[in-house]
Amino acid sequence: MSPAPMQVSEKRISPVVMELSVEVPATVVKAEVDKAYVTLGKKAHIKGFRPGKAPRDVLTRMFAPQIQNDVANAIVNDTLPKILSDKNLTPVSQPNVEAKGIDPKEPFSFTATFEVQPDIENVKFEGFELYRPKVEVDEKLVEEQLEGLRQRHAALKAPEPARPAVKGDVLSIDFSLSVEGKEIKDGGGQGVQIELGSGQALPEIDEVLVGKNVGDKATAEHTFPAEHPREDFRGKKGTFAITLGDLKERVLPTVDDEFAKDIGFDTLVALRADIHTKLEKNAKDRSETVLAEQIVDKLNSENTCDVPPSLVDQQCRIMEQEVLQSARRMGQRITQEQYNALHAAILADAEKKVRAGLLMAAIARKNEFKVTDEDIEKGLAELAEETGKNVAKLRVEYREKSKRDILIGMILEDKILDFIETKSNIKDGDPPKPEPKADDAASKSEEKKEG
């Protein structure tokens, strides 16, 4: 569609919501309607007329609503992006468009409402009092890591002489399940492996298997919770009929140079040094995370600005997915009540993160922060070290725009955080615990009096 004069007015409904009102001249509307009928006439198959020969009035009678809808969409899709570009507006949500009907003899008007980032002129970020937790590695942690490696590299062997099962043994069991006397066809298993006492099996099953020998049978009863995923199990008593098929104990290796070589190190000293280095890096990362969280809190408390709800919802979904995926990996199930409490907490945290992100973006613009090719190369090298991937492969992978934008965003955020740190008063040690709220202090005082 050729450019034509339009009437456009803009209005901020709130600091983060913009409304555009657009009126397109009748000449443009008529041209679009005529073009739509020509296109339709070439494609439409109408009984009694050869293709492309149906009269306009016949097409109008049969397809007017469709044409009006198509033309309205065409005009909006053609004009709105250009208006946004001309006015240098960047929506952070999909515009909600409301339009009048199409009349070839009348101007066509529509409104587009969308969220935008707030205008942020000045950000208070200097003079924050921050605390950087000390980076220390306790030798006990090194020993714990070594013990974990021993457990993972333990051999499974049948005890000699044979003995009853104890906690820590790895058992192979066959079992069937009945719920209130009715056998559940898909509720059993053959050769199922469990580690006794590890939490892999129900506590009632663990309890009855302790002290049993290979070939022994046992019965365990369990009342299923009211929120069990299977509706036919909820609140009912289940009976597990179990046969102990196999029993193996863990034989732990001796922690020496040979053990280190099996894992890929020349000596035990080298293995210990590697564990220490990794623990130190983890401790440093945690320290930096705590510092960054304080900066987010300070930015929020020292600066007020509205945040686009769609950005908060997006951040909230990302954070919820991370928590839920972590729970699934650990075999935990989150109830609806727990989810509701979790959602409320994450929503508040998501708003703080989004606000801090907007404030940091304003700091970056004012101080003209840039991400250079050298910064990106350094970021890819760090990513390669963390993931174990080849830098050249990562370089190709991060040519994809969305991934590259994420990497650039992370690098820019690190730059801004470092900048804020240089303008802050940083003390060594853990941050002080927040003061109890007045209501909490009053309730505790009342509890003491009652006591």
C-alpha positions, -999 to +999 in steps of 0.1 A: +000+000+000+014+034-010+021+058+019-007+082+027-012+109+053-027+095+085-038+112+118-019+096+147-021+106+184-004+090+213-013+089+249+003+074+280-024+057+300+002+049+327+040+051+329+042+017+313+011+016+290+008+036+258-022+040+235-020+050+198-051+063+180-048+061+143-071+074+115-065+062+079-080+083+051-110+070+032-089+071-001-066+045+014-095+024+027-112+024-007-079+014-025-074-015-001-110-026-004-108-025-043-076-044-042-091-071-019-121-076-042-098-079-073-077-105-055-108-124-043-124-122-078-094-140-093-096-168-068-133-173-060-152-201-076-188-190-078-215-212-095-227-197-128-195-175-134-162-183-149-131-177-127-124-140-124-157-130-140-180-127-110-195-092-106-185-070-077-220-069-063-221-107-062-188-108-044-199-082-020-231-101-012-212-133-005-179-121+010-184-086+025-177-096+062-145-115+051-133-086+030-139-061+058-120-082+082-091-088+058-088-052+049-088-041+085-060-065+093-041-055+062-043-018+071-033-024+108-004-047+098+008-022+072+006+010+092+012+001+129+049-011+125+057+020+105+041+043+131+060+025+159+092+029+140+086+066+132+078+074+168+107+053+181+083+032+203+093-004+213+064-023+227+073-049+254+039-066+249+018-076+219-003-045+210-040-049+217-058-035+186-094-023+186-108-012+152-140+002+138-157-015+109-146-009+073-165+014+050-149+023+017-164+058+018-152+066+054-118+069+072-108+038+091-097+042+127-082+019+153-064+021+186-034+001+197-027-003+234+006-018+245+032-019+273+064+001+271+094+005+293+091+034+317+110+066+311+138+066+337+159+098+338+181+093+369+190+063+390+204+064+425+231+038+426+261+053+443+271+049+479+254+016+486+266-003+517+272-039+506+286-070+521+308-095+503+308-130+519+343-143+524+355-170+500+367-198+522+369-236+516+367-257+547+387-289+544+357-308+557+340-299+524+369-314+505+365-346+525+328-347+518+334-344+481+360-372+483+335-394+502+309-386+475+333-398+448+340-430+469+302-437+470+298-431+433+327-454+424+318-481+449+315-517+436+283-537+442+290-572+454+270-599+472+281-600+508+302-631+519+289-648+538+253-640+529+235-619+555+202-601+560+196-567+544+207-535+561+204-498+552+227-489+524+223-522+506+212-522+470+182-546+466+164-560+436+127-566+444+096-579+427+063-565+440+026-563+434+001-537+447-034-540+460-056-511+470-083-519+495-081-556+484-082-549+446-050-558+427-037-529+406-025-544+373-001-516+365+010-511+401+037-537+404+072-543+391+098-569+384+135-566+393+131-530+406+164-518+421+163-497+453+189-485+478+176-494+513+172-463+534+179-438+507+143-426+503+139-442+469+112-464+482+083-457+506+094-458+543+070-487+550+088-507+523+122-499+536+111-509+571+099-543+562+129-552+540+155-545+567+166-578+581+152-599+552+173-624+532+173-631+495+141-650+486+122-637+516+087-623+512+073-593+530+041-572+531+041-534+535+010-512+540+008-476+530-021-451+531-019-429+500-022-391+506-054-372+497-035-353+469-021-384+452-019-380+414-041-411+409-077-403+420-085-439+427-056-441+453-064-409+472-068-416+510-069-454+505-048-481+520-024-499+497-008-533+503+026-542+487+035-579+484+073-579+480+099-606+472+135-598+478+153-611+447+188-599+451+210-582+476+243-564+471+265-542+494+286-513+484+324-520+486+341-486+489+375-480+473+405-468+493+412-431+488+448-433+474+467-425+442+452-456+425+417-442+432+427-408+419+440-424+387+408-443+382+390-409+382+415-393+358+442-377+380+478-386+384+479-384+422+456-380+452+472-346+458+461-335+423+426-348+429+423-329+462+437-297+445+410-300+418+382-304+443+395-275+463+397-253+431+361-261+422+348-256+457+366-222+458+350-212+424+316-222+437+322-202+469+333-172+449+302-175+426+279-177+456+297-146+471+291-127+439+255-138+438+249-126+473+265-092+464+243-090+432+212-098+452+220-069+476+224-046+446+190-056+433+175-049+467+192-015+470+182-005+435+146-013+443+146+004+477+163+036+465+144+040+432+108+038+424+094+031+389+065+012+374+073-021+357+054-036+327+032-064+339+040-086+309+078-085+317+070-095+353+048-124+341+075-135+317+102-134+345+079-152+369+073-181+345+110-185+339+117-186+377+088-210+384+100-234+357+135-234+372+120-242+407+096-269+394+123-286+372+147-286+402+119-302+423+113-329+397+150-337+394+150-342+432+119-364+430+098-339+450+061-332+443+047-298+449+011-296+461-013-269+450-011-252+483+027-251+481+025-239+445+002-210+455+027-199+482+056-204+458+039-184+431+033-154+454+069-154+466+083-157+430+060-130+417+073-105+442+109-115+435+102-113+397+090-078+400+121-068+419+143-084+392+125-067+364+127-033+381+164-037+388+169-047+352+152-016+339+172+006+363+205-011+353+196-006+316+191+031+323+225+032+340+240+015+310+225+041+286+236+071+306+271+058+310+273+045+274+282+009+282+290-012+252+296-050+247+326-054+224+337-084+203+365-089+228+339-091+256+319-117+237+350-138+230+358-137+267+322-147+276+323-176+252+356-188+267+341-187+302+311-205+289+333-232+273+351-237+306+318-241+325+301-264+301+331-283+287+321-275+252+346-265+224+349-227+220+347-229+182+314-248+184+300-223+209+311-195+186+289-210+158+261-219+182+259-183+195+257-167+161+220-174+164+204-141+173+184-151+204+213-169+220+237-141+211+213-115+226+211-135+259+249-137+261+253-100+254+226-093+281+246-113+306+279-096+298+262-062+300+246-070+333+280-081+347+296-048+336+269-028+352+271-048+385+309-043+385+304-006+379+279-002+408+303-021+430+330+004+423+307+031+435+297+012+466+311+008+501+318-030+503+326-047+535+338-083+540+314-107+556+278-119+554+251-092+551+233-085+584+200-102+589+170-079+582+154-063+613+122-079+624+091-061+613+071-041+639+043-066+638+066-096+642+084-079+671+051-071+688+038-107+684+071-121+698+068-097+728+032-109+734+044-145+732+070-138+759+044-122+782+020-152+777+049-175+784 
